[in-house]
Amino acid sequence: MNRLLYVEDDELLREVTTLALESAGYDVVQTSNGVQACALLEGEGFDYVVSDISMPGGVTGLEVAVAAQQAQPGCRTILVSGYARSQLPELPANAHLLAKPYMVRDLVTALDAPSAGAAPAA
């Protein structure tokens, strides 16, 4: 199964990336904020979670990553951000960082990377 939860508040970016991920063989469920993402994580199974770190609505991507690991230990979690790594707080365990802007092929590479490896960082 390649079920992926994609959390991004930028609607255009979310739609374009979802189409590209679906073309790459992922079954994508998308949402625009962390509150919705956490609700989905409680009730549905995902192999992957990709979330922007900075989002409106009171729940950040960091919190989504923690919720993902609690609900589904072992799911591959990629956090994306336009901020430099040095500007971000410590990432949750098992979460990998992908710098914005990124190409979809970079995201797919990060998703396919071995669990012990790190995704490209800022």
Secondary structure, DSSP 4 states (H G I P E B T S, - for coil): --EEEEE-S-HHHHHHHHHHHHHTT-EEEEESSHHHHHHHHHHS--SEEEEESS-SSS--HHHHHHHHHHHSTT-EEEEEESS-GGGS-PPPTTEEEEESS--HHHHHHHHHS-TTSPPP--
